[in-house]
Amino acid sequence: MQNHFELFHLEPQFGLDLAKLDAAYREVQSKVHPDKFVQASDAEKRVAMQWSTRANEAYQTLKKPLKRATYLCELHGVDLQTESNTSMPSAFLMQQIEWREDFDEARLAKNLAAMGSLEAQLRLEFKAHLAEVGRSLDMGNYLMAAQQIRACMFLEKFTADIAALEEQM
């Protein structure tokens, strides 16, 4: 079975030309979209639906940097163990504690400016970690990339939590 990159005839790498991905996705969909199989047999319709679904899933995975990075790690036998592996470098753990304290202070004071500042800081941190993910993947260091991906997931979730709280305030 083809992997997602092969399906779209793309190199399996973190840095993707999203315009090429979009074009490749449209090309695959133009061949397998169920609407093209209205007059086909039930078996052919089912196969077309399966291919269309697979193309959609592959596209959604490759389109988003974190999902693409996770997929690349998995292709190289590295399971992120997001549910069970919470180990992080101590500096990142200490930073998490500081961010949580800043968050709690801003929340208790209902300080939207502080909340916005923290959110902006987390977004910058996310970008820095995502760049590190790319470098790790480019070097073939999938274990380091996995650790950075887990950090990005934390940052993404924490940023979303802050945004949700800001909406409530």
Backbone bond lengths (Angstrom), bond angles and torsions (degrees), N, CA, C in turn:
res aa  C-N    CA-C-N  psi(-1)  N-CA   C-N-CA  omega(-1)  CA-C   N-CA-C  phi
1 M - - - 1.456 - - 1.533 109.64 -
2 Q 1.304 116.35 138.60 1.450 121.69 179.90 1.524 110.80 -69.67
3 N 1.336 115.50 147.16 1.460 116.86 170.29 1.534 107.74 -84.85
4 H 1.313 116.07 175.88 1.470 120.11 -174.85 1.527 112.23 -61.26
5 F 1.318 116.56 -38.44 1.466 119.51 -179.45 1.528 110.46 -66.15
6 E 1.317 115.97 -43.91 1.469 120.45 179.65 1.519 111.28 -62.78
7 L 1.318 116.97 -38.43 1.458 121.33 179.46 1.529 110.88 -55.02
8 F 1.346 115.72 -38.03 1.467 120.68 -177.86 1.534 112.72 -102.77
9 H 1.334 117.09 9.65 1.469 122.19 179.20 1.529 111.56 56.11
10 L 1.334 115.54 46.49 1.464 121.90 179.03 1.523 109.90 -117.59
11 E 1.321 115.82 153.10 1.458 120.91 175.70 1.534 108.67 -68.98
12 P 1.321 117.11 137.32 1.475 119.16 178.60 1.527 110.66 -76.65
13 Q 1.322 115.68 88.54 1.458 121.73 -178.77 1.521 109.86 -146.31
14 F 1.320 115.18 160.01 1.458 120.26 -177.69 1.525 111.18 -69.24
15 G 1.313 116.26 -46.52 1.457 120.05 -179.80 1.514 110.44 -76.62
16 L 1.321 116.22 109.59 1.464 120.84 -179.00 1.515 110.24 -117.69
17 D 1.305 115.69 146.73 1.455 121.89 170.63 1.527 105.46 -82.77
18 L 1.329 116.08 106.37 1.463 119.97 -175.25 1.525 112.47 -64.88
19 A 1.325 117.58 -27.73 1.466 119.80 176.42 1.531 110.05 -65.96
20 K 1.344 116.48 -39.99 1.465 119.95 176.73 1.522 110.69 -65.96
21 L 1.324 116.50 -40.12 1.461 120.20 177.75 1.522 109.91 -61.17
22 D 1.327 117.12 -47.14 1.466 121.06 178.97 1.521 111.41 -58.31
23 A 1.328 116.53 -45.66 1.463 120.96 -179.15 1.528 111.04 -64.41
24 A 1.330 116.56 -42.26 1.470 120.38 179.57 1.526 110.59 -65.86
25 Y 1.319 116.54 -38.73 1.471 120.80 178.03 1.530 109.99 -63.19
26 R 1.316 116.86 -46.75 1.469 119.88 179.83 1.527 111.00 -61.54
27 E 1.325 115.84 -37.95 1.465 119.62 179.21 1.531 111.23 -64.39
28 V 1.325 116.27 -46.53 1.470 119.80 178.83 1.529 109.95 -63.04
29 Q 1.308 116.84 -45.09 1.468 120.02 -179.06 1.528 111.28 -63.75
30 S 1.321 116.97 -33.98 1.464 118.68 179.90 1.529 111.31 -64.69
31 K 1.329 116.60 -23.92 1.462 120.76 -179.76 1.524 112.80 -90.61
32 V 1.320 117.42 -29.84 1.471 119.25 -171.27 1.527 114.42 -117.58
33 H 1.309 118.38 -0.80 1.468 119.12 -176.73 1.529 109.78 -59.37
34 P 1.330 116.88 133.75 1.470 121.03 -177.49 1.528 114.57 -54.68
35 D 1.325 118.41 -27.91 1.468 120.98 179.03 1.526 112.02 -61.77
36 K 1.327 117.03 -25.04 1.463 121.03 179.29 1.531 111.70 -78.44
37 F 1.328 116.43 -7.49 1.468 120.78 -174.75 1.531 112.18 -117.97
38 V 1.322 116.27 26.94 1.470 120.87 -178.43 1.526 111.11 -59.71
39 Q 1.316 117.51 -38.77 1.464 121.68 -178.08 1.530 113.06 -91.02
40 A 1.320 117.15 2.51 1.474 121.06 -175.60 1.527 111.33 -81.37
41 S 1.313 115.24 170.48 1.467 120.56 177.09 1.529 109.25 -70.12
42 D 1.331 115.47 164.24 1.468 119.90 179.36 1.523 111.20 -58.72
43 A 1.318 116.83 -39.35 1.468 120.86 179.98 1.528 110.50 -64.07
44 E 1.327 116.58 -43.05 1.467 120.00 179.41 1.529 111.03 -66.80
45 K 1.328 116.33 -38.03 1.472 120.37 177.26 1.530 110.32 -62.54
46 R 1.326 115.95 -42.12 1.459 121.25 -179.42 1.540 110.64 -63.70
47 V 1.332 115.96 -44.17 1.472 120.23 178.84 1.529 110.03 -63.82
48 A 1.325 116.73 -42.80 1.465 120.34 178.81 1.528 110.56 -61.60
49 M 1.327 116.36 -42.02 1.468 120.37 178.62 1.528 110.60 -63.17
50 Q 1.335 116.70 -41.21 1.459 120.11 179.07 1.529 110.98 -63.61
51 W 1.335 117.33 -44.09 1.455 120.48 179.24 1.525 111.82 -66.16
52 S 1.307 116.42 -39.45 1.458 120.70 178.81 1.528 110.08 -64.12
53 T 1.316 116.32 -43.98 1.463 121.40 178.57 1.526 110.06 -62.44
54 R 1.329 115.97 -44.49 1.466 120.53 179.37 1.534 110.66 -62.14
55 A 1.325 117.05 -41.86 1.461 120.58 178.90 1.528 110.52 -63.40
56 N 1.338 117.21 -41.26 1.465 120.83 178.09 1.522 111.26 -62.06
57 E 1.332 116.58 -45.81 1.466 120.88 179.82 1.522 110.84 -63.09
58 A 1.327 117.01 -43.91 1.465 121.26 179.92 1.525 110.14 -62.71
59 Y 1.312 116.04 -43.33 1.462 120.43 -179.43 1.527 111.01 -62.77
60 Q 1.330 117.15 -46.96 1.466 121.25 179.68 1.525 111.22 -61.66
61 T 1.316 117.07 -36.32 1.469 121.11 179.04 1.520 111.19 -68.92
62 L 1.318 117.21 -46.43 1.461 120.50 -175.77 1.525 112.76 -76.95
63 K 1.308 117.25 -24.41 1.463 121.61 -177.14 1.532 111.93 -69.93
64 K 1.314 117.31 -33.82 1.462 121.48 -175.51 1.538 110.08 -99.09
65 P 1.321 117.22 124.89 1.471 120.44 -174.22 1.532 115.03 -54.51
66 L 1.323 118.23 -44.09 1.469 118.85 -178.82 1.521 112.03 -67.98
67 K 1.317 116.13 -40.37 1.464 119.25 177.57 1.531 110.49 -65.82
68 R 1.340 115.99 -39.67 1.464 120.61 178.85 1.529 109.91 -63.48
69 A 1.329 117.02 -43.52 1.467 121.37 179.97 1.526 110.65 -64.02
70 T 1.317 116.23 -43.23 1.470 120.81 178.11 1.522 110.08 -61.00
71 Y 1.314 116.07 -44.23 1.464 121.42 179.69 1.529 111.06 -62.20
72 L 1.323 117.03 -42.58 1.468 120.14 177.87 1.528 111.14 -61.35
73 C 1.323 116.44 -41.67 1.471 119.81 177.22 1.529 109.78 -61.05
74 E 1.320 116.25 -45.86 1.464 120.43 -179.09 1.534 110.90 -62.93
75 L 1.333 117.26 -38.61 1.465 120.61 177.70 1.531 111.26 -60.30
76 H 1.322 115.74 -28.29 1.461 121.02 -178.83 1.529 111.83 -101.65
77 G 1.333 115.82 20.31 1.460 120.54 172.32 1.511 116.18 78.98
78 V 1.335 117.77 14.63 1.462 120.48 179.64 1.522 109.11 -106.04
79 D 1.318 115.43 113.31 1.460 122.43 176.84 1.523 107.69 -88.44
80 L 1.317 117.10 127.04 1.461 120.35 -177.37 1.528 112.95 -68.77
81 Q 1.315 117.56 -21.49 1.466 121.83 179.42 1.526 110.31 49.22
82 T 1.306 116.38 48.54 1.463 120.49 -174.62 1.525 113.11 -62.28
83 E 1.316 117.09 -26.81 1.463 120.04 -179.49 1.523 111.99 -81.86
84 S 1.337 116.95 -33.20 1.462 119.55 -172.34 1.524 114.22 -109.35
85 N 1.329 118.05 -24.75 1.462 120.55 -176.35 1.523 109.55 -101.84
86 T 1.311 115.76 103.01 1.462 120.24 179.58 1.522 111.49 -111.28
87 S 1.334 116.33 13.11 1.463 119.23 -178.42 1.528 110.02 -69.25
88 M 1.308 114.65 135.60 1.457 122.44 179.51 1.523 107.65 -141.79
89 P 1.311 116.64 158.00 1.462 118.97 174.13 1.536 109.87 -58.93
90 S 1.312 116.42 145.68 1.467 120.06 -175.72 1.525 111.97 -59.81
91 A 1.333 118.05 -34.53 1.468 120.18 179.14 1.529 110.69 -62.37
92 F 1.328 116.92 -39.72 1.459 119.96 178.97 1.533 110.47 -68.77
93 L 1.324 116.94 -38.59 1.464 120.70 177.48 1.528 111.02 -63.68
94 M 1.322 116.92 -41.93 1.470 120.53 177.43 1.527 110.37 -63.42
95 Q 1.338 116.22 -40.03 1.458 119.96 178.45 1.522 110.70 -64.09
96 Q 1.336 116.72 -38.97 1.469 120.58 177.04 1.525 110.81 -58.54
97 I 1.322 116.50 -43.01 1.472 120.71 179.59 1.526 109.99 -61.24
98 E 1.334 116.68 -43.99 1.472 119.91 178.56 1.521 111.12 -61.77
99 W 1.338 115.74 -45.06 1.462 118.96 179.32 1.522 111.15 -61.58
100 R 1.317 117.11 -41.66 1.475 120.85 179.22 1.530 110.47 -63.20
101 E 1.333 116.84 -40.41 1.465 119.99 177.96 1.523 110.66 -64.48
102 D 1.336 116.57 -44.36 1.471 120.63 177.67 1.525 110.38 -61.29
103 F 1.316 116.02 -41.12 1.460 121.42 179.12 1.527 110.39 -62.23
104 D 1.332 116.61 -48.25 1.465 120.61 -179.02 1.531 111.61 -62.07
105 E 1.334 116.41 -41.57 1.467 119.95 177.93 1.521 111.15 -61.82
106 A 1.323 116.57 -47.15 1.467 121.09 -179.07 1.530 110.94 -64.86
107 R 1.334 115.92 -39.26 1.470 120.27 179.97 1.528 110.76 -65.27
108 L 1.319 116.48 -47.92 1.465 120.23 -178.53 1.522 111.92 -64.66
109 A 1.325 116.50 -36.01 1.465 120.76 179.11 1.529 112.04 -84.21
110 K 1.340 116.32 -5.53 1.466 121.71 -175.53 1.528 110.65 53.31
111 N 1.334 114.49 42.74 1.457 122.82 -176.40 1.532 109.27 -94.14
112 L 1.340 115.59 95.69 1.461 120.63 -178.54 1.520 112.84 -65.37
113 A 1.323 117.26 -34.34 1.466 120.13 179.41 1.529 110.00 -64.24
114 A 1.326 117.20 -44.52 1.468 120.92 178.77 1.526 110.29 -65.01
115 M 1.320 115.73 -38.00 1.466 120.69 179.00 1.526 109.95 -64.12
116 G 1.331 115.78 -44.01 1.463 120.58 178.53 1.521 112.00 -64.58
117 S 1.309 116.37 -38.98 1.463 121.28 178.01 1.527 110.78 -63.88
118 L 1.318 116.56 -43.38 1.462 121.24 178.44 1.529 110.07 -64.00
119 E 1.308 116.22 -42.38 1.468 120.65 179.14 1.535 110.46 -61.13
120 A 1.329 117.00 -43.36 1.467 121.23 178.71 1.530 110.57 -63.56
121 Q 1.329 116.57 -40.79 1.460 121.05 178.51 1.534 110.36 -62.38
122 L 1.324 116.83 -42.47 1.464 121.00 -179.91 1.527 111.39 -66.11
123 R 1.317 116.86 -37.12 1.472 120.08 178.02 1.536 110.78 -64.41
124 L 1.330 116.86 -41.17 1.465 120.48 176.72 1.522 110.76 -64.39
125 E 1.312 115.72 -42.02 1.466 120.97 178.92 1.532 109.99 -62.71
126 F 1.338 116.07 -40.60 1.463 121.31 177.67 1.528 110.23 -59.28
127 K 1.333 116.65 -47.39 1.467 120.77 -179.68 1.526 111.15 -60.18
128 A 1.334 116.14 -40.99 1.466 120.32 179.87 1.532 110.57 -64.76
129 H 1.332 116.87 -43.37 1.463 120.38 179.55 1.531 110.90 -67.81
130 L 1.333 116.60 -37.56 1.462 120.06 179.19 1.537 110.22 -65.40
131 A 1.316 116.99 -38.04 1.463 120.42 176.19 1.530 109.63 -63.58
132 E 1.315 116.45 -38.38 1.468 121.07 177.89 1.531 110.44 -66.17
133 V 1.328 116.65 -36.89 1.466 121.02 175.23 1.526 109.23 -57.43
134 G 1.329 116.31 -48.42 1.453 121.29 -179.75 1.525 112.25 -59.62
135 R 1.334 116.12 -44.71 1.468 119.62 178.95 1.531 111.01 -62.98
136 S 1.329 116.40 -43.10 1.468 120.48 -179.82 1.523 110.80 -62.93
137 L 1.324 116.69 -43.31 1.463 120.40 179.18 1.522 111.02 -64.95
138 D 1.337 116.13 -42.24 1.467 119.89 179.37 1.522 111.60 -61.05
139 M 1.339 116.83 -32.42 1.465 121.04 179.69 1.535 111.97 -85.54
140 G 1.341 116.34 -4.54 1.457 119.83 -178.97 1.521 113.44 78.77
141 N 1.331 116.84 16.16 1.456 121.32 179.04 1.536 108.37 -94.30
142 Y 1.326 115.10 81.15 1.466 120.91 -173.50 1.523 112.34 -72.89
143 L 1.316 117.89 -27.71 1.471 119.92 177.26 1.528 110.67 -68.43
144 M 1.334 116.24 -42.98 1.470 119.79 176.75 1.527 109.77 -65.45
145 A 1.319 116.60 -41.43 1.466 120.17 178.45 1.527 109.94 -59.87
146 A 1.326 116.83 -41.67 1.470 120.60 -179.73 1.525 110.62 -61.06
147 Q 1.317 116.86 -41.71 1.469 120.19 178.99 1.529 110.15 -64.03
148 Q 1.322 116.85 -42.61 1.463 121.09 179.06 1.536 111.15 -66.95
149 I 1.321 117.05 -36.07 1.469 120.78 177.43 1.521 109.82 -63.14
150 R 1.332 116.59 -43.02 1.477 119.70 178.13 1.530 110.24 -61.75
151 A 1.330 117.17 -38.24 1.466 120.30 176.80 1.533 109.95 -63.74
152 C 1.325 116.51 -43.52 1.468 120.71 178.04 1.524 111.17 -60.83
153 M 1.323 116.45 -40.13 1.465 120.08 179.07 1.527 110.62 -62.61
154 F 1.332 116.15 -41.83 1.465 119.66 176.61 1.524 109.71 -60.24
155 L 1.330 116.73 -49.54 1.462 121.47 -177.71 1.525 111.78 -61.46
156 E 1.314 115.84 -41.07 1.468 120.64 179.43 1.533 110.83 -63.18
157 K 1.327 115.73 -44.95 1.465 119.94 -179.63 1.525 111.08 -67.32
158 F 1.323 116.97 -43.66 1.460 120.65 -179.43 1.529 110.26 -63.24
159 T 1.330 117.53 -41.85 1.461 121.81 177.38 1.530 110.67 -61.33
160 A 1.324 116.82 -41.94 1.467 120.70 178.29 1.535 110.91 -65.27
161 D 1.321 116.90 -37.95 1.474 120.69 177.54 1.533 110.42 -62.55
162 I 1.330 115.81 -42.09 1.460 119.80 179.61 1.527 110.38 -65.33
163 A 1.333 116.11 -44.94 1.473 120.24 179.87 1.524 110.74 -60.64
164 A 1.323 116.53 -40.36 1.477 120.31 178.95 1.521 110.51 -64.71
165 L 1.312 117.40 -41.34 1.463 120.82 179.02 1.537 110.76 -66.75
166 E 1.323 116.20 -39.29 1.472 119.70 178.69 1.522 110.44 -60.40
167 E 1.320 117.19 -38.63 1.464 120.69 178.79 1.521 111.47 -64.44
168 Q 1.319 116.70 -33.55 1.463 120.80 -179.50 1.525 112.39 -76.48
169 M 1.350 116.66 -24.55 1.480 120.18 -175.02 1.488 112.72 -76.62
